Amino acid sequence: MALDELERHVTKLLANIAEDCQGLTVHDVSHVHQLWHVASTICGPDYPINPLEGFVLGAAFLIHDAGLTASVYPKGVEGLMNPLIS
């Protein structure tokens, strides 16, 4: 399934957040999974959602914090600090 594959890739990125953003609350894949519970609580058990909407919501949950790790940027932290590095 495409969402499972996306999760496998993003989980590796999310694992780096704790090191790159020390002192930040938990933003690993367990945080992503918790967002499903929060959305369910907000919307209620009978909120209609089709498979495409579920995929888009799941993908948004997965990638919404991925930018908190320098590993998503070319050249990592060094590239962020000095954009002229090639």
N, CA and C of each residue as an Amber inpcrd file, in Angstrom:
protein
   258
   0.8440000  -1.1740000   0.0000000   0.0000000   0.0000000   0.0000000
   0.8960000   1.2460000   0.0000000   0.4950000   2.2550000  -0.7390000
   1.3110000   3.4580000  -0.9160000   1.5360000   4.2040000   0.3980000
   0.5270000   4.2690000   1.2440000   0.6780000   4.9890000   2.5100000
   1.6650000   4.2710000   3.4290000   1.6490000   2.9400000   3.3950000
   2.6190000   2.1730000   4.1900000   4.0440000   2.4320000   3.7140000
   4.2200000   2.5000000   2.3970000   5.5550000   2.7700000   1.8570000
   6.0160000   4.1780000   2.2270000   5.1220000   5.1320000   2.1300000
   5.4630000   6.4950000   2.5380000   5.8530000   6.5220000   4.0100000
   5.1140000   5.7990000   4.8440000   5.4370000   5.7620000   6.2700000
   6.8210000   5.1720000   6.5130000   7.1890000   4.1400000   5.7820000
   8.5240000   3.5440000   5.9490000   9.6160000   4.5710000   5.6630000
   9.4330000   5.3510000   4.6250000  10.4360000   6.3650000   4.2750000
  10.4560000   7.5110000   5.2840000   9.2920000   8.0070000   5.6290000
   9.2030000   9.1640000   6.5200000   9.6450000   8.8040000   7.9380000
   9.3890000   7.5760000   8.3730000   9.7920000   7.1550000   9.7180000
  11.2820000   7.3490000   9.9240000  12.0650000   7.0900000   8.9020000
  13.5200000   7.2780000   8.9910000  13.8590000   8.7530000   9.1950000
  13.1580000   9.6330000   8.5100000  13.3950000  11.0730000   8.6740000
  12.9680000  11.5420000  10.0580000  11.7830000  11.1160000  10.4760000
  11.2640000  11.5520000  11.7690000  12.1640000  11.1190000  12.9190000
  12.8490000  10.0080000  12.7520000  13.7460000   9.5220000  13.8020000
  14.9010000  10.4890000  14.0590000  15.2050000  11.3500000  13.1020000
  16.3080000  12.3120000  13.2510000  15.8990000  13.6030000  13.9420000
  14.6110000  13.8380000  14.1220000  14.1500000  15.1020000  14.6840000
  14.6760000  15.3060000  16.0930000  14.6720000  14.2680000  16.9130000
  15.1180000  14.4140000  18.3030000  16.5480000  14.9400000  18.3860000
  17.3940000  14.5250000  17.4620000  18.7910000  14.9890000  17.4680000
  18.9070000  16.3940000  16.8740000  18.1750000  16.6470000  15.7880000
  18.2800000  17.9330000  15.1070000  17.5730000  19.0590000  15.8560000
  16.5190000  18.7340000  16.5810000  15.7440000  19.7420000  17.3260000
  15.6560000  19.3090000  18.7820000  16.7780000  19.3200000  19.4480000
  16.8280000  18.8710000  20.8400000  15.9200000  19.7310000  21.7090000
  15.2240000  19.0730000  22.6150000  14.3140000  19.7550000  23.5110000
  12.8910000  19.8450000  22.9870000  12.6780000  19.4650000  21.7520000
  11.3440000  19.4800000  21.1700000  10.5560000  18.2770000  21.6880000
   9.2590000  18.4030000  21.7750000   8.4480000  17.2650000  22.1890000
   8.5700000  16.1440000  21.1580000   8.0130000  15.0030000  21.4570000
   8.1270000  13.8270000  20.5820000   7.4950000  14.1130000  19.2210000
   8.2680000  13.9120000  18.1750000   7.7840000  14.0830000  16.8080000
   8.1960000  12.9030000  15.9310000   8.2420000  11.7270000  16.5170000
   8.5540000  10.5330000  15.7370000   7.2570000   9.9540000  15.1820000
   7.3230000   8.7440000  14.6480000   6.1480000   8.1540000  14.0100000
   5.0240000   7.8910000  15.0110000   5.3400000   7.7580000  16.2880000
   4.2650000   7.5850000  17.2760000   3.3970000   8.8470000  17.3500000
   4.0040000   9.9950000  17.1450000   3.2610000  11.2620000  17.0950000
   2.2960000  11.2450000  15.9110000   2.7690000  10.7670000  14.7750000
   1.9330000  10.6690000  13.5780000   0.7320000   9.7710000  13.8540000
   0.9770000   8.6330000  14.4630000  -0.1190000   7.6930000  14.7560000
  -1.1170000   8.3160000  15.7280000  -0.6360000   9.1110000  16.6650000
  -1.5280000   9.7670000  17.6250000  -2.4420000  10.7720000  16.9360000
  -1.9910000  11.3610000  15.8400000  -2.8230000  12.3330000  15.1270000
  -4.1080000  11.7030000  14.6000000  -4.0540000  10.4210000  14.2470000
  -5.2760000   9.7200000  13.8210000  -6.2910000   9.6920000  14.9540000
  -5.8190000   9.4540000  16.1600000  -6.7120000   9.4160000  17.3230000
  -7.3000000  10.8050000  17.5950000  -6.4820000  11.8240000  17.4630000
  -6.9540000  13.1960000  17.6780000  -8.0190000  13.5490000  16.6400000
  -7.7530000  13.2350000  15.3840000  -8.7200000  13.5260000  14.3130000
 -10.0230000  12.7730000  14.5490000  -9.9200000  11.5440000  14.9880000
 -11.1170000  10.7470000  15.2670000 -11.9200000  11.3440000  16.4240000
 -11.2280000  11.8420000  17.4230000 -11.9040000  12.4700000  18.5610000
 -12.6120000  13.7520000  18.1240000 -11.9450000  14.5420000  17.3010000
 -12.5180000  15.8040000  16.8330000 -13.7170000  15.5610000  15.9220000
 -13.5740000  14.6400000  14.9800000 -14.6110000  14.4040000  13.9730000
 -15.7140000  13.4630000  14.4460000 -15.3820000  12.5960000  15.3770000
 -16.3580000  11.6170000  15.8390000 -16.3000000  10.3480000  14.9990000
 -16.8780000   9.2830000  15.5010000 -16.7710000   7.9770000  14.8410000
 -17.5690000   7.8490000  13.5410000 -18.5200000   8.7290000  13.3070000
 -19.3810000   8.5930000  12.1260000 -19.0560000   9.5950000  11.0210000
 -17.9190000  10.2810000  11.1300000 -17.5520000  11.2560000  10.1070000
 -17.1900000  10.5150000   8.8210000 -17.8480000  10.8580000   7.7080000
 -17.5670000  10.1340000   6.4590000 -16.2360000  10.5620000   5.8360000
 -15.4360000   9.5930000   5.4610000 -14.1650000   9.8610000   4.7990000
 -13.9470000   8.7590000   3.7650000 -13.6570000   9.1600000   2.5450000
 -13.4530000   8.1480000   1.5010000 -11.9720000   7.7640000   1.4650000
 -11.6280000   6.7110000   0.7270000 -10.2290000   6.2420000   0.7060000
  -9.2180000   7.2990000   0.2510000  -9.5740000   8.1040000  -0.7370000
  -8.6400000   9.1380000  -1.1970000  -8.4140000  10.1870000  -0.1100000
  -9.4740000  10.5940000   0.5460000  -9.3370000  11.5540000   1.6380000
  -8.5000000  10.9660000   2.7740000  -8.6890000   9.6870000   3.0480000
  -7.8970000   9.0180000   4.0760000  -6.4240000   8.9950000   3.7160000
  -6.1240000   8.7420000   2.4380000  -4.7330000   8.7310000   1.9890000
  -4.1110000  10.1170000   2.1310000  -4.8100000  11.1430000   1.6710000
  -4.2780000  12.5070000   1.7350000  -4.0730000  12.9310000   3.1880000
  -5.0320000  12.6260000   4.0490000  -4.8970000  12.9600000   5.4600000
  -3.7210000  12.2190000   6.0820000  -3.6040000  10.9270000   5.7880000
  -2.4920000  10.1390000   6.3130000  -1.1520000  10.6480000   5.8280000
  -1.0600000  11.0100000   4.5480000   0.1900000  11.5430000   3.9980000
   0.5320000  12.8810000   4.6650000  -0.4750000  13.7150000   4.8760000
  -0.2440000  15.0010000   5.5510000   0.2520000  14.7860000   6.9740000
  -0.3440000  13.8210000   7.6750000   0.1200000  13.5050000   9.0270000
   1.5870000  13.0740000   9.0000000   1.9420000  12.2560000   8.0100000
   3.3100000  11.7390000   7.9430000   4.3350000  12.8260000   7.6580000
   4.0410000  13.7160000   6.7440000   5.0730000  14.6680000   6.3130000
   5.0170000  16.0050000   7.0350000   4.0100000  16.2430000   7.8760000
   3.8470000  17.5790000   8.4380000   5.0140000  18.0150000   9.3240000
   5.7400000  17.1040000   9.9300000   6.8890000  17.4690000  10.7720000
   8.2360000  17.0850000  10.1560000   8.2260000  16.4830000   8.9880000
   9.4730000  15.9800000   8.4040000  10.5020000  17.0960000   8.1800000
  10.0540000  18.3110000   7.9590000  10.9720000  19.4270000   7.7500000
  11.7240000  19.8480000   8.9970000  11.3990000  19.2370000  10.1420000
  12.1100000  19.5680000  11.3760000  13.4750000  18.9020000  11.4670000
  13.7950000  18.0410000  10.5300000  15.1040000  17.3990000  10.5370000
  15.9430000  17.9130000   9.3740000  17.1650000  18.2210000   9.6500000
  18.0630000  18.7430000   8.6140000  18.3370000  17.7170000   7.5350000
  18.0800000  16.4410000   7.8200000  18.3820000  15.4020000   6.8310000
  17.4880000  15.4860000   5.5990000  16.4160000  16.2750000   5.6300000
  15.5760000  16.4200000   4.4480000  16.1150000  17.4770000   3.4910000
  17.1380000  18.2130000   3.9280000  17.7010000  19.2770000   3.1090000
  19.0300000  18.8390000   2.4940000  19.2670000  19.2200000   1.2450000
  20.5680000  18.9050000   0.6500000  21.6920000  19.4810000   1.5030000
  22.6890000  18.7090000   1.7550000  23.8660000  19.1020000   2.5570000
  23.5490000  19.2770000   4.0450000  22.3530000  18.8820000   4.5000000
  22.0060000  18.8910000   5.9170000  22.1510000  20.2470000   6.5740000
  22.5550000  20.2620000   7.8290000  22.7000000  21.4950000   8.5980000
  23.6840000  22.4260000   7.9430000  24.7670000  21.8780000   7.4380000
  25.8090000  22.6990000   6.8090000  25.2170000  23.4660000   5.6100000
  24.3880000  22.8070000   4.8380000  23.7490000  23.4570000   3.7040000
  22.7480000  24.5220000   4.1080000  22.0700000  24.3160000   5.2380000
  21.1380000  25.3190000   5.7400000  21.8750000  26.5600000   6.2460000
  23.0220000  26.3230000   6.8850000  23.7860000  27.4300000   7.4470000
  24.4970000  28.2370000   6.3650000  24.8860000  27.5740000   5.2830000
  25.6010000  28.2370000   4.2120000  25.0250000  27.7760000   2.8830000
  24.0040000  28.4710000   2.3580000  23.3440000  28.0440000   1.1280000
  24.2350000  28.1060000  -0.0990000  25.4130000  28.6950000   0.0050000
  26.3150000  28.7770000  -1.1390000  27.1480000  27.5170000  -1.3180000
  27.0550000  26.5840000  -0.3500000  27.7790000  25.3110000  -0.4730000
  27.1410000  24.5050000  -1.5870000  27.9670000  23.9890000  -2.4740000
  27.4090000  23.1820000  -3.5720000  27.9060000  21.7620000  -3.5180000
